[in-house]
Amino acid sequence: EEDGALAEGEDADAAPVPVMALGPFRVGPGELVMKPAEENTLRVTFKPPRGGEFVKQFRMVCDNCQVKTFTVVGKGSILEVKMSALDGRSTLPGELLRPVWFGPVVP
C-alpha cells in the first residue's frame, strides 16, 4: 500500500493489495472474493493534502447485484508548533534560524 503501514497480523511479504484511490483516501482491498457469510476487513487510509474536511463516496457491488454506497469523511488539520525551550533551557535569539533535530518521531 502507499502508506506502508501494516495492520495487526498482516504479512510484510504478502502480495500487494489493490486499493481504490478516492482523493486523499485509499480504500482496500479494491476487490474481494468471498464465500457466503464470510467476513472481511475494509481498510481506509487518509492522507489530506491540506487542512479542511474531505468527503468521498464509493459503491460496493456484489455478484448478486446488491449495491451499497458508503461515505468516508476525514478532517485534515494544520499544526502550528512553537518551540520555547530546547534541551530544558530557553531558546537563544536566532538559535531557531538553523535546523533543529528532534530525533525519531512516531506519528
C-alpha positions in Angstrom: 0.0 0.0 0.0 1.0 3.6 -0.5 1.2 4.5 3.2 3.3 1.4 4.0 1.6 0.7 7.3 0.6 -2.8 8.2 -2.4 -3.8 10.2 -2.0 -6.2 13.1 -1.4 -9.7 11.7 -0.6 -8.6 8.2 2.4 -10.1 6.5 5.0 -7.6 5.1 6.0 -10.2 2.4 2.4 -10.8 1.2 1.4 -9.6 -2.3 0.2 -6.0 -2.5 -3.5 -5.5 -2.0 -5.2 -3.4 -4.7 -6.8 -0.2 -3.4 -9.2 2.4 -4.7 -7.9 5.9 -4.7 -10.6 8.4 -3.7 -8.8 11.8 -3.4 -7.0 11.7 -0.1 -8.5 8.3 0.8 -7.3 4.9 -0.1 -9.8 2.1 0.4 -8.9 -1.5 0.1 -9.0 -4.2 -0.8 -10.4 -2.8 -4.1 -11.8 -6.3 -4.9 -13.0 -9.1 -2.7 -13.8 -12.7 -3.4 -15.9 -14.1 -0.5 -17.9 -17.1 0.4 -21.5 -16.8 1.8 -21.5 -15.5 5.4 -17.7 -14.8 5.2 -16.4 -11.6 6.8 -13.6 -9.4 5.7 -12.0 -6.1 6.7 -12.2 -3.0 4.6 -9.2 -0.7 5.3 -9.3 3.1 4.8 -6.3 5.4 5.0 -6.4 9.2 4.9 -3.6 11.5 3.7 -5.0 15.0 3.4 -3.1 17.5 1.2 -4.2 20.4 3.3 -6.5 21.3 6.2 -10.2 21.0 5.9 -12.9 18.4 5.6 -12.8 15.8 2.8 -15.8 13.7 1.8 -15.9 10.9 -0.8 -18.4 8.3 -1.7 -17.8 4.8 -3.2 -20.1 1.9 -4.1 -19.6 -1.8 -3.5 -21.3 -4.1 -5.9 -21.9 -7.7 -5.1 -22.3 -10.5 -7.6 -26.0 -10.8 -6.5 -26.5 -7.3 -7.9 -26.7 -5.7 -4.5 -25.2 -2.2 -4.5 -24.2 -0.3 -1.3 -23.0 3.3 -1.2 -20.5 4.3 1.5 -19.3 7.7 2.5 -15.8 8.3 4.0 -15.1 11.6 5.8 -11.8 12.9 7.0 -10.6 16.2 8.5 -7.1 17.4 7.8 -5.5 19.7 10.4 -2.8 22.3 10.1 -0.5 22.1 13.1 1.5 25.1 14.4 4.5 24.3 16.6 6.2 26.8 18.7 9.4 26.0 20.4 10.1 27.9 23.6 12.7 25.6 25.2 15.5 23.4 23.8 17.1 20.7 25.9 15.4 22.0 29.0 16.5 25.6 28.6 15.0 28.7 27.0 16.0 29.3 23.3 18.6 31.9 22.5 17.9 34.7 20.0 18.5 33.5 16.4 19.0 29.9 17.6 16.0 28.6 15.7 17.1 30.1 12.4 19.0 26.8 11.7 17.5 23.3 11.6 16.7 21.6 14.9 17.0 17.8 15.1 14.2 16.2 17.0 15.3 12.6 16.6 12.9 9.8 15.5 9.3 10.9 15.6 6.4 8.4 15.9 3.2 9.6 14.3 
